[in-house]
Structures are given as C-alpha cells and as structure tokens.
Amino acid sequence: MEATALALFELGAVLFALGILGRVSGRFGMSPIPFYLLGGLAFGHSGVLTVRAAADFGHIAGEIGVVLLLLLLGLEYTAPELVSGMRKSWVAGLIDIVANATPGVLVALVLGWGMTGAITMAGVTYISSSGIAAKVLNDLGRLGNRETPVVLSILVFEDLTMALFLPILTTILAGVGWLAGMRSVAIALLVISVVLLIALRYGRYVSAIVDSNDREVFLLQLLGSALLVAGLASALNVSAAVGAFLLGIAISGSTAQSATKLLEPLRDLFAAIFFVAFGLNTDPRAIPAVLGWAIVLAVVTTVTKVGTGWYAAARQGIAPLGRARAGAALVSRGEFSIVIAGLAVSVGAADTRLAALASAYVLLMAVLGPVAARVVEPVVRSTRRLAATTR
C-alpha cells in the first residue's frame, strides 16, 4: 500500500478505535485516559498491531495535545483566583508536595534511576489530575459542596507548582551545567512572574488581542497564539506546556469562556492522540517488571492524597465526611503525570522502564480515583453507623 494511503488508513483506524474506547469509558462513568493509554500500548512496540505510519503524526499531534490541555487548564483560572488559592492552601500544598512526591523519589532511587529519574517520578506521583477531579465533582453533583473550594485551591497550588517544576525538570533533562541551569530557572521564574503580573493588571488587553466575533478567526488566533507562546517558552527552557498554561491565565472574562467552548473538541481530540502517542512509545513487555512497584505507589499515594485532602478540609472546619470526600477527589493522576514522564522519555534521559512504570501507575490511579470518590461517602457513613452500634 502507498505510504500516504497507509498512514491515512492507520490514522483513521486509530481515531475510530479511540472513539469506541471513549464510548466504553463513558458507559462505565470512567475517565477515558486509561483506555487511551491501553490503546497506545496495544498498537505500539511489541503490541497487538504496530502502526508505524500513524506514529509520525502522533508525535506532533501529541505535542499540540499537551499545549491545548494546559491552555484550557489555564483558562479555568483567573490570576486573582490563583493568588487567592495560593494564600489559602499553601500549608496544605507544601504537605501535599512532601507526602506525594517522596514515594516517587524513593522508588526511583531503589530502582537505581538516579536523581534525574527520582525528580521525574516525584512529579509523576505528586500531581493530581485536575481534569478527572473536576469531571468527578461535576458528575457526582459536588461542585456546590463546602469542601469543593478546598479541593480546587489544592489543585490550583499543584498547577502553579508544576509551572515552576516543569522548567526545572526541563533544565535537568537537558543536562546543562549548574550555572546554565540556574540561569534557565531564573528566566522561568521571571517569565512566570511577568505573565502573572500582566494577567492581573492587563488581562483584558490580552483577551482583546485574540478575541473575535468570527469563530474561524477566533480559533486561528487562539491556536496560533498558543503555539507561538509554547514555542517561545520551549526556546527559553520554560516548557511549552507552562507557556500555554500562562497564556490561558492571561485570557479572562467572556473571551476565556468562549475560548473554552471553542477549543474543547480540539483539546479532546489532540489530548487523546497524546495519550495514545505516549502508549505507542512504551514497551508493554516492560510493564510486568514494574507492575508491583506501580501497585505499591498506587496504594501509598492514595493514602497520602486522602490524608492531604483530609488535613486541608479540617483546617477549614469541615466535618469528617467532607474531609474524606476532599481527599478522595484528589486521588486521580492523569495528564500531568504523563506529560512529566513523556518529557524524560522523549530526550532519552530516563531509564526505559520509567515510561512503563508511569503508564501502569496512571492506569491504576485514573481508575482508582473516580471509584474512590464514588465509594468514599457510603463507606464513611457505614463506618460511622457501625461505630455507633458498637458503643
């Protein structure tokens, strides 16, 4: 078959299969991320069927998927909300970092992956999935609950932490010297500070630049500006993902709402391809060797995330049931964990087993998170009734 025809055929088959997987996940009320990762594993190295021609498109499409994921995440927040969230949740946020990054660091060191692998795994196990958490809260009708602002403030803290972590990780993966690394980190901090300042004071001007009543023009300007900023950020070693996130923060008001509605279908498409692309580059034969460690990390970080949410909610005077719901809402890992692992794998700076461990871990946590959020309330109520009858 001609190369172009083969590529189109394979790409069409992959996209159609993704649609089926998305429908299956919807039937079970689950995030489609685990299914997309499994699809990538099935069609990648040593999978059921190798689709090499579509993999070339998957690389650049996956990069666009990361940009859109982070752009829309930034659109969900305004700069004042970010600042307010940091003030409210910084203590719980610091505890969150220590409690959930440490297991990843320890496992990486035990497996002999060195400091680069340890720092990468710290990010993989630390960051909750904002997308899965928001969807679960909406599906369960908990957006108006008293503990929900606590959950959102921790997610905001985590996202801002990632805005600092990703440039540092990028610098480490690049293998530059100490002085050059410090310079890159200083540039990243300066860029983040300037963008936040612009978003706080001049966000309306940024919105006016990309806004348009013509949907086609609006889409082209939005996507074009996101890719331009992402490319510039990447050139400055700030990370393309962070650049897109900061642009999203700078766009505010009705423009942000319109941009979200316009970009969501594109985000879903390219994000799905991103997860598949990561799976394509992961050797499924490496997963059994690290599956035990993935399960250990899943158990430990489920406990630490629930503990973090419990502590943060308790500081706000929320009842035990609300504390448990807050903790369970933070359990899921997803897009950011894969982005972090993908950075390390793409530059060949990490052990080849790291991708397998990250895939297995995210598969477990993306399934466990929504399940925990659903069962935590009946479990807590049953436990309280049992305790009351035994008194």
C-alpha positions as CSV (number, residue, x, y, z in Angstrom):
1,M,0.0,0.0,0.0
2,E,1.2,3.5,-0.8
3,A,2.8,5.3,2.2
4,T,0.3,8.1,2.3
5,A,-2.7,5.7,1.9
6,L,-1.2,3.5,4.6
7,A,-0.8,6.4,7.0
8,L,-4.3,7.7,6.4
9,F,-5.7,4.2,6.9
10,E,-3.8,3.6,10.1
11,L,-4.6,7.0,11.5
12,G,-8.3,6.6,10.7
13,A,-8.3,3.2,12.4
14,V,-6.6,4.6,15.5
15,L,-9.1,7.5,15.7
16,F,-12.1,5.2,15.2
17,A,-10.7,2.9,17.9
18,L,-10.3,5.9,20.3
19,G,-14.0,6.7,19.7
20,I,-15.0,3.2,20.7
21,L,-12.8,3.3,23.8
22,G,-14.2,6.7,24.7
23,R,-17.8,5.3,24.4
24,V,-16.8,2.3,26.6
25,S,-15.3,4.5,29.3
26,G,-18.5,6.7,29.2
27,R,-20.7,3.7,29.8
28,F,-18.8,2.9,33.0
29,G,-18.6,6.5,34.1
30,M,-14.8,6.5,34.0
31,S,-12.1,8.8,32.6
32,P,-11.1,7.7,29.1
33,I,-7.3,8.2,29.8
34,P,-6.7,4.6,30.9
35,F,-8.3,3.3,27.7
36,Y,-6.3,5.6,25.5
37,L,-3.1,4.5,27.2
38,L,-4.1,0.9,26.7
39,G,-4.9,1.6,23.1
40,G,-1.4,3.1,22.6
41,L,0.2,0.1,24.3
42,A,-1.8,-2.3,22.0
43,F,-0.6,-0.5,18.8
44,G,2.9,0.3,19.8
45,H,6.2,-1.5,20.4
46,S,5.5,-5.3,20.7
47,G,1.8,-4.6,20.9
48,V,-1.0,-6.5,19.2
49,L,-0.6,-4.4,16.0
50,T,2.2,-1.9,15.2
51,V,1.1,1.3,13.4
52,R,4.4,2.9,12.5
53,A,3.0,5.3,9.8
54,A,0.5,6.9,12.2
55,A,3.2,7.2,14.9
56,D,4.9,10.1,13.0
57,F,1.7,12.1,13.0
58,G,1.1,11.1,16.6
59,H,4.3,12.8,17.8
60,I,3.5,16.4,16.7
61,A,-0.2,15.9,17.4
62,G,0.7,14.8,20.9
63,E,2.7,18.0,21.4
64,I,-0.3,20.0,20.3
65,G,-2.4,18.0,22.7
66,V,-0.2,19.0,25.6
67,V,-0.4,22.6,24.6
68,L,-4.2,22.5,24.4
69,L,-4.5,20.6,27.7
70,L,-2.5,23.2,29.5
71,L,-4.1,26.2,27.7
72,L,-7.6,25.1,28.7
73,L,-6.4,24.4,32.2
74,G,-5.2,28.0,32.4
75,L,-8.5,29.3,31.0
76,E,-10.3,27.8,34.0
77,Y,-8.4,30.1,36.4
78,T,-8.1,33.9,36.7
79,A,-5.0,35.4,38.1
80,P,-6.8,36.6,41.3
81,E,-8.1,33.1,41.9
82,L,-4.6,31.7,41.6
83,V,-3.2,34.2,44.1
84,S,-6.2,33.6,46.5
85,G,-5.8,29.9,46.1
86,M,-2.1,30.1,47.0
87,R,-2.8,32.1,50.1
88,K,-5.5,29.7,51.3
89,S,-3.8,26.4,50.6
90,W,0.0,27.0,50.8
91,V,0.4,25.0,54.1
92,A,-1.6,22.0,52.8
93,G,0.1,22.5,49.4
94,L,3.6,22.1,51.0
95,I,2.4,19.0,52.9
96,D,1.0,17.7,49.6
97,I,4.4,18.0,47.9
98,V,6.3,16.2,50.6
99,A,3.7,13.5,51.1
100,N,3.1,12.6,47.5
101,A,6.4,13.4,45.8
102,T,8.5,11.4,48.3
103,P,7.2,7.9,47.3
104,G,8.1,8.5,43.7
105,V,11.6,9.6,44.7
106,L,12.2,6.6,46.9
107,V,11.0,4.1,44.3
108,A,13.2,5.7,41.6
109,L,16.2,5.6,43.8
110,V,15.6,2.0,44.8
111,L,15.3,1.0,41.1
112,G,18.7,2.8,40.5
113,W,17.4,5.5,38.2
114,G,19.5,8.3,39.8
115,M,18.5,11.8,40.6
116,T,17.0,12.5,37.2
117,G,14.7,9.6,37.5
118,A,13.9,10.5,41.1
119,I,12.9,14.1,40.2
120,T,10.8,12.9,37.3
121,M,9.0,10.3,39.4
122,A,8.4,12.9,42.1
123,G,6.3,14.9,39.6
124,V,4.5,11.8,38.4
125,T,3.3,10.7,41.8
126,Y,2.7,14.3,43.2
127,I,0.4,15.9,40.7
128,S,-3.4,15.1,40.8
129,S,-5.4,15.2,37.6
130,S,-7.4,18.4,37.5
131,G,-9.4,17.2,34.6
132,I,-10.5,14.0,36.2
133,A,-11.1,15.6,39.6
134,A,-13.3,18.4,38.0
135,K,-15.3,15.8,36.0
136,V,-15.9,13.6,39.0
137,L,-17.0,16.5,41.2
138,N,-19.4,17.6,38.4
139,D,-20.8,14.1,37.8
140,L,-21.4,13.5,41.5
141,G,-23.1,16.9,41.9
142,R,-20.5,18.1,44.5
143,L,-19.5,21.4,42.9
144,G,-21.6,23.2,45.5
145,N,-20.3,21.3,48.5
146,R,-18.4,23.1,51.2
147,E,-15.2,21.0,50.7
148,T,-15.0,21.7,47.0
149,P,-13.3,25.1,47.3
150,V,-10.6,23.3,49.4
151,V,-10.1,20.7,46.6
152,L,-9.9,23.4,43.9
153,S,-7.4,25.5,45.9
154,I,-5.1,22.5,46.3
155,L,-5.4,21.8,42.5
156,V,-4.5,25.4,41.8
157,F,-1.5,25.2,44.1
158,E,-0.4,22.0,42.3
159,D,-0.8,23.6,38.9
160,L,1.3,26.6,39.9
161,T,3.9,24.2,41.4
162,M,4.0,22.5,38.0
163,A,4.6,25.9,36.4
164,L,7.8,26.0,38.4
165,F,8.6,22.3,38.3
166,L,8.5,21.8,34.6
167,P,11.2,24.4,33.7
168,I,13.4,22.9,36.4
169,L,12.9,19.4,35.1
170,T,13.5,20.5,31.5
171,T,16.8,22.1,32.6
172,I,17.9,18.9,34.4
173,L,16.9,16.7,31.4
174,A,18.9,18.9,29.1
175,G,22.0,18.1,31.1
176,V,23.2,21.7,31.2
177,G,25.8,22.9,33.7
178,W,24.9,24.3,37.1
179,L,25.3,27.9,36.1
180,A,23.3,27.5,32.9
181,G,20.7,25.6,34.8
182,M,20.3,28.4,37.4
183,R,20.0,30.9,34.5
184,S,17.2,28.8,32.9
185,V,15.4,28.6,36.2
186,A,15.8,32.4,36.8
187,I,14.4,33.0,33.3
188,A,11.5,30.7,34.0
189,L,10.7,32.5,37.3
190,L,10.9,35.9,35.6
191,V,8.6,34.8,32.8
192,I,6.1,33.3,35.2
193,S,6.1,36.5,37.3
194,V,5.8,38.8,34.3
195,V,2.9,36.8,32.9
196,L,1.0,36.7,36.2
197,L,1.5,40.5,36.5
198,I,0.2,41.0,33.0
199,A,-2.7,38.7,33.8
200,L,-3.6,40.6,37.0
201,R,-3.4,44.1,35.5
202,Y,-3.7,43.9,31.7
203,G,-5.5,40.6,31.1
204,R,-8.3,42.5,29.2
205,Y,-5.8,43.6,26.6
206,V,-4.5,40.1,26.0
207,S,-8.1,38.9,25.7
208,A,-8.8,41.8,23.2
209,I,-5.9,40.7,21.0
210,V,-7.1,37.1,20.5
211,D,-10.9,37.8,20.6
212,S,-13.1,38.0,17.5
213,N,-16.7,37.7,16.6
214,D,-15.8,35.4,13.7
215,R,-15.3,31.8,15.0
216,E,-12.8,30.9,12.4
217,V,-10.7,34.0,13.1
218,F,-11.0,33.5,16.8
219,L,-9.9,29.8,16.5
220,L,-6.9,30.6,14.3
221,Q,-5.8,33.4,16.6
222,L,-6.2,31.3,19.8
223,L,-4.4,28.3,18.4
224,G,-1.8,30.4,16.7
225,S,-1.0,32.4,19.8
226,A,-0.9,29.3,22.0
227,L,1.6,27.6,19.7
228,L,3.7,30.8,19.4
229,V,3.9,31.2,23.1
230,A,4.5,27.5,23.7
231,G,7.4,27.6,21.1
232,L,8.9,30.7,22.7
233,A,8.6,29.2,26.2
234,S,10.3,26.0,25.0
235,A,13.1,28.0,23.4
236,L,13.6,29.7,26.8
237,N,13.6,26.3,28.6
238,V,10.4,27.3,30.4
239,S,8.5,24.3,28.9
240,A,5.9,24.6,26.1
241,A,3.2,23.3,28.5
242,V,3.9,26.1,31.0
243,G,3.8,28.7,28.3
244,A,0.3,27.5,27.2
245,F,-0.9,27.4,30.8
246,L,0.3,31.0,31.4
247,L,-1.4,32.2,28.2
248,G,-4.6,30.7,29.4
249,I,-4.4,32.5,32.7
250,A,-3.8,35.8,30.9
251,I,-7.1,35.4,28.9
252,S,-10.0,36.3,31.0
253,G,-13.7,37.1,31.1
254,S,-16.1,36.3,28.3
255,T,-13.2,35.7,26.0
256,A,-12.0,32.8,28.2
257,Q,-15.4,31.3,28.3
258,S,-15.8,31.5,24.5
259,A,-12.3,30.1,24.0
260,T,-13.0,27.1,26.3
261,K,-16.2,26.2,24.4
262,L,-14.4,26.6,21.0
263,L,-11.2,24.7,21.9
264,E,-12.7,21.8,24.0
265,P,-13.4,19.5,21.0
266,L,-9.9,20.1,19.7
267,R,-8.4,19.6,23.1
268,D,-10.2,16.2,23.5
269,L,-9.0,15.1,20.1
270,F,-5.4,16.0,20.4
271,A,-5.2,15.0,24.1
272,A,-6.5,11.5,23.2
273,I,-3.7,11.3,20.5
274,F,-1.2,12.5,23.1
275,F,-2.0,9.6,25.5
276,V,-2.0,7.2,22.6
277,A,1.4,8.5,21.4
278,F,2.8,8.0,24.9
279,G,1.5,4.4,24.9
280,L,3.0,3.9,21.4
281,N,6.4,4.7,22.8
282,T,6.1,2.4,25.8
283,D,7.1,-1.2,25.5
284,P,4.3,-3.2,27.2
285,R,6.8,-6.0,27.8
286,A,8.4,-3.8,30.4
287,I,5.2,-3.3,32.5
288,P,5.2,-6.7,34.3
289,A,8.6,-6.0,35.7
290,V,7.4,-2.7,37.3
291,L,3.8,-3.5,37.9
292,G,4.4,-4.4,41.6
293,W,6.1,-1.0,42.2
294,A,3.1,0.7,40.4
295,I,0.7,-1.0,42.8
296,V,2.8,-0.1,45.8
297,L,2.9,3.6,44.6
298,A,-0.9,3.5,43.9
299,V,-1.7,2.3,47.5
300,V,0.8,4.6,49.2
301,T,-0.1,7.7,47.3
302,T,-3.9,7.1,47.6
303,V,-3.4,7.2,51.3
304,T,-1.2,10.3,51.2
305,K,-3.6,12.2,48.9
306,V,-6.6,11.3,51.0
307,G,-4.6,12.5,54.0
308,T,-3.7,15.7,52.3
309,G,-7.3,16.5,51.4
310,W,-8.5,15.5,54.9
311,Y,-5.9,17.9,56.5
312,A,-6.7,20.8,54.2
313,A,-10.5,20.4,54.8
314,A,-10.0,20.1,58.5
315,R,-8.2,23.4,58.6
316,Q,-11.4,25.0,57.2
317,G,-13.6,23.4,59.9
318,I,-15.2,20.9,57.6
319,A,-16.9,17.8,59.0
320,P,-15.2,14.3,58.7
321,L,-17.5,13.3,55.8
322,G,-16.5,16.4,53.8
323,R,-12.8,15.8,54.7
324,A,-13.0,12.2,53.3
325,R,-14.7,13.5,50.1
326,A,-12.0,16.1,49.6
327,G,-9.2,13.6,50.0
328,A,-10.9,11.1,47.6
329,A,-11.3,13.8,44.9
330,L,-7.6,14.3,44.8
331,V,-6.6,10.7,44.2
332,S,-6.6,10.6,40.4
333,R,-3.5,11.0,38.4
334,G,-3.6,11.6,34.7
335,E,-2.5,14.2,32.1
336,F,0.3,16.0,34.0
337,S,1.9,12.7,35.2
338,I,2.1,11.5,31.6
339,V,3.4,14.9,30.4
340,I,6.2,14.7,33.0
341,A,7.2,11.2,32.1
342,G,7.0,12.0,28.4
343,L,9.5,14.8,28.8
344,A,12.0,12.5,30.3
345,V,11.4,9.7,27.8
346,S,11.5,12.0,24.8
347,V,15.0,13.2,25.5
348,G,16.3,9.7,26.5
349,A,17.3,11.0,29.9
350,A,15.4,8.4,31.9
351,D,15.5,4.6,32.3
352,T,13.3,2.9,29.7
353,R,11.3,1.3,32.5
354,L,10.2,4.7,33.7
355,A,7.6,5.1,30.9
356,A,6.3,1.6,31.7
357,L,6.0,2.5,35.4
358,A,4.3,5.8,34.7
359,S,1.9,4.2,32.3
360,A,1.0,1.4,34.8
361,Y,0.7,3.9,37.7
362,V,-1.5,6.3,35.8
363,L,-3.7,3.4,34.6
364,L,-4.3,2.4,38.2
365,M,-4.8,5.9,39.5
366,A,-7.1,7.1,36.7
367,V,-9.4,4.2,37.5
368,L,-9.0,4.2,41.3
369,G,-9.6,8.0,41.7
370,P,-13.2,8.1,40.4
371,V,-14.0,4.9,42.1
372,A,-12.7,6.2,45.5
373,A,-14.7,9.5,45.0
374,R,-17.9,7.4,44.5
375,V,-17.5,4.9,47.3
376,V,-16.0,7.2,50.0
377,E,-19.3,8.6,51.1
378,P,-21.2,5.3,51.6
379,V,-18.1,3.8,53.2
380,V,-17.8,6.6,55.7
381,R,-21.5,6.5,56.5
382,S,-21.4,2.8,57.0
383,T,-18.3,3.0,59.2
384,R,-20.0,5.7,61.4
385,R,-23.2,3.6,61.7
386,L,-21.1,0.6,62.7
387,A,-19.1,2.6,65.2
388,A,-22.4,3.9,66.7
389,T,-23.9,0.4,67.1
390,T,-20.8,-1.0,68.8
391,R,-20.7,1.7,71.5
